[in-house]
């Protein structure tokens, strides 16, 4: 029996990936990336685990390959987080509270981030690095684009204003050195602008993350597959999971590194 177009669409949505599934995929990818960065790069190569390079396990020439592969897998996470941010912004009942929540957790996460990636509570030259600042600026960009469009000026004026907005926030992101800086801002802006067209979102992601291809061997583009198959459903209710998990897992990795250093591995 032939199905109607509506029935086919509904079946496709059921078979797709929910928001919580995308979030889990992104979190797993991020953790793999941060294990490599915090324990291998900072711990072994930067000698925060002083004796690690002297052990048979860490002196293996395969360590660099493992590290590189783990960091490449980690590139999958950020485009998914950008996509979920846009979805969250579009569907939230209170955009100002959403932005405030991101900003508060950006402040909370900065010390765990500094400890994990710099071994210090405060690093003046690093400014505000953690990814929550990128996501917060992304919210500001989307809010600004929405405001510009609400003014109903001519198409050319609207386009110029939106481009200028993206540039300004990209410069801010670059200045404060937040994760993925202006690339993150551009990704969020384009995902938002093309939110009604999944194919254009995917194409914009391909363009924005071209710079990642050599380092990640193109693995970054695997993030676009689950985005394409997103079914528009929230999935498991885990509103505060990522907010808490992000600073918590950075602290845990930092303490693991400290422990390994203390036992003279």
PEBELPE-V564817 format. One record per pair of residues at least 24 apart in sequence whose ideal C-beta (glycine too) atoms are under 8 Angstrom apart, sorted by the first residue. I is the first residue (numbers start at 1). J is the second residue. Records with the same first field share a line. If there is no record, write none. Layout:
I=J  J
This chain:
12=231
13=231  232  233
14=231
15=231
16=229  230  231  232  233
17=226  229  230  231
18=230  231  233  234  235  236
19=84  87  230  233  234  235
20=234  235  236  237  238
21=226  235
22=80  83  84  226  227  230
23=80  84  238  241  242
25=76  77  80  226
26=76  77  78  80  81  84  223
27=77  242  245
29=73  74  75  76  77  80  223
30=74  77
31=249
32=70  73  74
33=70  71  73  74  75  77
34=74  116  249  250  253
35=70  253
36=66  67  70  71  74
37=71  74  116  117
38=116  117  250  253  254  256  257
39=253  256  257  260
40=66  67  70
41=67
42=116  117  119  257
43=257  260  261
48=119  257  261
49=257  260  261  265
50=261  264
51=264  265
52=260  265
55=265
71=215  216
72=215  216  217  219  220
73=219
75=209  212  215  216  219  220  223
76=219  220  222  223
77=223
78=131  179  180  184  187  223
79=187  205  209  220  223  224  227
80=223  226  227
81=131  135
82=135  138  184  187  188  191
83=191  201  227  230
85=135  138  139  188
86=142  188  191  192  195
87=230
89=139  142  192
90=192  195
95=139  143
98=139
99=136  139  140  143
101=243
102=132  135  136  139
103=132  136
105=132  243  246  247
106=130  132  133  135  136
108=247
109=246  247  250
111=247
112=247  248  250  251  254
113=247  250
115=250  251  254
116=250  251  253  254  257
126=177
127=175  176  177  178
128=176  177  178
129=176  177  178  179
130=178  179  246
131=178  179  180  184  246
132=246
133=173  176  178  179
134=173  178  179  180  181  184  185
135=184  188
137=169  172  173  178  184  185
138=184  185  188  189
140=169
141=165  166  169  185  188  189  192
142=188  189  192
144=169
145=189  192  193
162=189  193
183=208  209  211
198=227  228  230
201=227
202=227  228
